[in-house]
Amino acid sequence: MLLDYTQSSMSTYTADCSGVASALYELGGMTVIHDASGCNSTYTTHDEPRWNTMPSAVFISALTEMDAVLGNDSRIIDDIVDAARKLTPAFVAIAGTPIPMMTGVDLKGIARLVESRTRIPSFAVQTNSMRAYSVGCAQAWIELSRRFVVPNGARAGSFGINLLGATPLDFSTGGMLESLRAAAARAGYTINACWAMGDKLESLANTAAARVNVVVSSSGLPLAQCFERCFGTPYVCGLPVGGLAPRWHAAVEWAAKNRCSVPAADFLGADAGGTRTAVLGEPLAAACTAAAVNLEQPGSCRALSPLPSLGIEAPILSSNLSEDLLRAMLGGTEVLAADPLFDIIAEEARVGRTVAFPHEACSGRMYRNGIVNILERAPFDALVGNLLDTAK
């Protein structure tokens, strides 16, 4: 890795292979992470709040040293075929990790062999555990859509929308997804499909029946762009946070009427925010939160994210920040809303005060009970009050 991305103060985010497992968790498939025995516990213990309440076929290949050295791919192929025949999943997804990457394992070839022997749709996701979860989510959904989504066109007489980019890594147990569904219902929209929480593979297969795709996290944008190219479905990048709710509603209506997408830069506008306060987190959620804070006090807040933007671009947002760059950008910041694991780097940057803004993909279950539901007015107003208290 580049030294710019070697971290000494910040925690790492959930890896891309765990993002694959999270993205596909509820869809009736079988996900195989090609890695050493025991590594599945990293995902199930720290990255998956559904593990104890909702069954899913997520396996580790139990890669051994001799298999890696000798290139013994036949064992993993046989194991996957045996498990798939017993479980009969809707699909098989195979995700990579660092050792298969370094030894040059042909994951696509393995997937083709598995499918030929089981007649179950199988695909590989080229992850390597060196990138963030959002990259893995996006890749997994695109591969899944290629195999299952049908071009059936928008349904007449209904205003259906799809939600793209929902996993517990960004929409954990704090009720955010339920709040988003409620906001859509109040606006008169029906949820055609949600990629990919609280929905089934059959619903996702009918994604093309919606009039608008609503991108709810950075991981959903590559999928939205794919659907725009394939089906002509416009998308809106944004969340109805605080005072942005009317703007969100208007953007969805405009996209449907004009058959034209509303990227994050258009939804959030030209406001670059200020440097006195900052919100750090997933790019789209952080940007929408900062923009909504600026509606309360103009020019007071900006959004920061160490995660890749995946196309979420706006003047208010700085993303893909290395530890050194983040430390430099936090200089002069009075109040920072971020996951508590960033308190160390905030102290190093001499930030005046931090406000807890936990993120499941950063700290896992450690601060899960403190996750802020920014889509409900009371928690959002409390966050704004904490941010602006010393910035007035």
Rosetta blueprint (number, residue, H / E / L):
1 M L
2 L L
3 L H
4 D H
5 Y H
6 T L
7 Q L
8 S L
9 S L
10 M L
11 S L
12 T L
13 Y L
14 T L
15 A E
16 D H
17 C H
18 S H
19 G H
20 V H
21 A H
22 S H
23 A H
24 L H
25 Y L
26 E L
27 L L
28 G L
29 G L
30 M E
31 T E
32 V E
33 I E
34 H L
35 D L
36 A L
37 S L
38 G L
39 C L
40 N H
41 S H
42 T H
43 Y H
44 T H
45 T H
46 H H
47 D L
48 E L
49 P L
50 R L
51 W L
52 N L
53 T L
54 M L
55 P L
56 S L
57 A E
58 V E
59 F E
60 I E
61 S L
62 A L
63 L L
64 T L
65 E H
66 M H
67 D H
68 A H
69 V H
70 L H
71 G L
72 N L
73 D H
74 S H
75 R H
76 I H
77 I H
78 D H
79 D H
80 I H
81 V H
82 D H
83 A H
84 A H
85 R H
86 K H
87 L H
88 T L
89 P L
90 A L
91 F L
92 V E
93 A E
94 I E
95 A E
96 G L
97 T L
98 P H
99 I H
100 P H
101 M H
102 M H
103 T H
104 G L
105 V L
106 D L
107 L H
108 K H
109 G H
110 I H
111 A H
112 R H
113 L H
114 V H
115 E H
116 S H
117 R H
118 T H
119 R L
120 I L
121 P L
122 S E
123 F E
124 A E
125 V E
126 Q L
127 T L
128 N L
129 S L
130 M L
131 R L
132 A E
133 Y H
134 S H
135 V H
136 G H
137 C H
138 A H
139 Q H
140 A H
141 W H
142 I H
143 E H
144 L H
145 S H
146 R H
147 R H
148 F H
149 V L
150 V L
151 P L
152 N L
153 G L
154 A L
155 R L
156 A L
157 G L
158 S L
159 F L
160 G E
161 I E
162 N E
163 L E
164 L E
165 G L
166 A L
167 T L
168 P L
169 L L
170 D L
171 F L
172 S L
173 T L
174 G L
175 G L
176 M H
177 L H
178 E H
179 S H
180 L H
181 R H
182 A H
183 A H
184 A H
185 A H
186 R H
187 A L
188 G L
189 Y L
190 T E
191 I E
192 N E
193 A E
194 C E
195 W E
196 A L
197 M L
198 G L
199 D L
200 K L
201 L H
202 E H
203 S H
204 L H
205 A H
206 N L
207 T H
208 A H
209 A H
210 A L
211 R L
212 V E
213 N E
214 V E
215 V E
216 V L
217 S L
218 S H
219 S H
220 G H
221 L H
222 P H
223 L H
224 A H
225 Q H
226 C H
227 F H
228 E H
229 R H
230 C H
231 F H
232 G L
233 T L
234 P L
235 Y E
236 V E
237 C E
238 G L
239 L L
240 P L
241 V L
242 G H
243 G H
244 L H
245 A H
246 P H
247 R H
248 W H
249 H H
250 A H
251 A H
252 V H
253 E H
254 W H
255 A H
256 A H
257 K H
258 N H
259 R L
260 C L
261 S L
262 V E
263 P L
264 A H
265 A H
266 D H
267 F H
268 L H
269 G L
270 A L
271 D L
272 A L
273 G L
274 G L
275 T L
276 R L
277 T E
278 A E
279 V E
280 L E
281 G L
282 E L
283 P H
284 L H
285 A H
286 A H
287 A H
288 C H
289 T H
290 A H
291 A H
292 A H
293 V H
294 N H
295 L H
296 E H
297 Q L
298 P L
299 G L
300 S L
301 C E
302 R E
303 A E
304 L E
305 S L
306 P L
307 L L
308 P L
309 S L
310 L L
311 G L
312 I L
313 E L
314 A L
315 P L
316 I L
317 L E
318 S E
319 S L
320 N L
321 L L
322 S L
323 E H
324 D H
325 L H
326 L H
327 R H
328 A H
329 M H
330 L L
331 G L
332 G L
333 T L
334 E L
335 V E
336 L E
337 A E
338 A E
339 D L
340 P H
341 L H
342 F H
343 D H
344 I H
345 I H
346 A H
347 E H
348 E H
349 A L
350 R L
351 V L
352 G L
353 R E
354 T E
355 V E
356 A E
357 F L
358 P L
359 H L
360 E H
361 A H
362 C H
363 S H
364 G L
365 R L
366 M L
367 Y L
368 R H
369 N H
370 G H
371 I L
372 V L
373 N L
374 I L
375 L L
376 E L
377 R H
378 A H
379 P H
380 F H
381 D H
382 A H
383 L H
384 V H
385 G H
386 N H
387 L H
388 L H
389 D L
390 T L
391 A L
392 K L
